[in-house]
Amino acid sequence: MADFSGHYQHVRTVFDILQGEREADLLLRNLSILDVHSETVFQGSILVYDERIIALDPDESVVRVREVFDGEGLYAIPGLIDAHLHFDAQLAHPAAFGEAIVPSGTTTIFAETLDFASAAGDEAVEAAKALFKDYDKLPYRVYAFAPGKKTSVEVTEAMLQMEPVIGLGELAHLSYMTGNDDDFRKSALGRANGGYVNSHWGVTALPDMLLNYMPAIGAHNNHDVWNEADIEKSLRHGFHTQIKFGVGSPEVIKTMLRALVKRRWPAENFQLCADNISVDRVLKRGHIDWVISLAVEMGLNPIQAIKMGTLYAARSFGMDHDFGSLAPGRYADIVLTDSLSKINPRYVFKGGELVAKDRTLLKPVDLDYSGMVKEPRPGLADLTPGELDLTPLEVSADGSRAKVLLFDVYGRGHLKFAQEVWVPFENGVVVPVLDGVTLNRISVVQRYRDGSAERHVVNGLFKGVSIERGAVSTFWPAPSAYFVVVGADSAEMCGNLKQLDTFVGGCIVTEDRQVKAELPLDIYGVMADMPLSELVDATRTIDAALAELGHHNEGEPVVNKLLTLFISLDRFGFMR
């Protein structure tokens, strides 16, 4: 009853507006409105007050409005929703990220924060408060999750008390196999707070016991599906199943959409999500709008595809009373598009405010994140090229072949991420040729020694980047401070790492020890303190520099592809 007076005033005001006694904020007229509830389209108008829709087709001879917007006969659909996104893993700070996704029609995200919190270490709680500061000023809605992994129980508990956190983030399913008590405690905290629990289910890697255990303890959704069999298991175990299309998986989304068309599973079981995505890809191809259009192209009914990116996503989190449809009482988060089968966001409204037009954000948010910028703390002063040399795990009996590790770029499937392969061994040197293809080398390098212990370094071959000379390296501090460097020469790779070691985090391309391109990630080593345009220029400059060194890149920028490696490197025990 504490806010009775506010609610009383609101209901009286809405009544008065509909009687023509007070003004509404906005009338959008001349629309082809998609009703996702009846799955029909009707010609009409939408009346908005205090950020919410208060009427469909109001009597214009009665109502009074401050502003009228002509919808030009365009289709009006609900604002698009990303059901699972790593808010902290796409390199842009929240304001810059909004400049990328909102013009694509995305008005709501459900966001993981685990990498940011992990990277902040002892400062995680204060860093999270700074990250969420003024979140309500962003041109999109953020609902966040406290880390289900990569941080301490204490950090998770503190973040569960923050706004806009609504539940526990994705669980570390592989450590659950060991009966890790911290995992149990985090899950209990999530349940105790009455929030949602995200599940990084990993059906390709879990035993049957864990496949049952996760939903049995209350895990709410699952975005870790890769193929038809995964989806079937996820549905059978009662999960809200999220179809992802982010970094490293351009073919996986098509595989999953084919399965949905083939099996004719009810669309209400699914939501759409990016998981990890680069802002460059959003600018070039789109966000949720792109995957809806792709789903239609591959045979899904257009309205069902739209509902997976709107109503079904909102409903899965119990928020369909606030958004996900264009009905009275919902936020006036509206996208005007000239097609339902190929989404083309001409106008985007958040809470009745026009925030984007023709894929351009109209009012960039001027939020200052410089207070989260950290100073570099180098750790590679004593690193030597010899530590990066590729040595055999095993040599064949005749001495002609060597067994080495082969890492594949994340997204082709967990089981193929790291393999042991045989390659030529000549004059005591590993020849990096597999099946007639010359591969680059990769080194995974610990930034800070554990006391007096030897620095942890893992060396192998790599599929994903192919350069004829020079080197490229990335640093990502979550959950452990490690570098990844790719090249062909140990001395060049070592020099490159020492250049990047002067940064908080980021990516550097070198040739003959000279920096050709760089991207500093000064905000705890995971985000760039720069506007969207500068970030995109930096990632494209890195790709251009690598092209000069012989690499042909497709899809995501190389820096984003390399950073996704850290997910699997941690998951499969290649970092301490």
Secondary structure, DSSP 8 states (H G I E B T S, - for coil): -TTHHHHHHHHHHHHHHHTTSSEESEEEEEEEEEETTTTEEEEEEEEEETTEEEEES--TTT-EES-EEE-TT-EEEE-EEEEEEETTSSSB-HHHHHHHHGGGTEEEEEEE-HHHHHHHGGGHHHHHHHHHTTGGGSSSEEEEEE-SSSS-HHHHHHHTTSTTEEEE----HHHHTTT-HHHHHHHHHHHHTT-EEEE---TTT--HHHHHHHHHTT--EE----SHHHHHHHHHTT-EEEEE--TT-TTHHHHHHHHHHHHT--GGGEEEE-BS--HHHHHHH-SHHHHHHHHHHTT--HHHHHHHTTHHHHHHTT-TTTSSS-STTSB--EEEES-SSS--EEEEEETTEEEEETTEESS------GGGB-------TT--GGGG----SEE-TTSSEEEEEEEE-TTS-GGGSEEEEEEEEETTEE--EETTEE-EEEEEEESS-STTS---EEEEEEES---SSSEEEEEE-SSS-EEEEEES-HHHHHHHHHHHTTSSSEEEEEETTEEEEEEE-TBTTTBBSS-HHHHHHHHHHHHHHHHHTT----SS-HHHHHHHHHHHHHHTT---
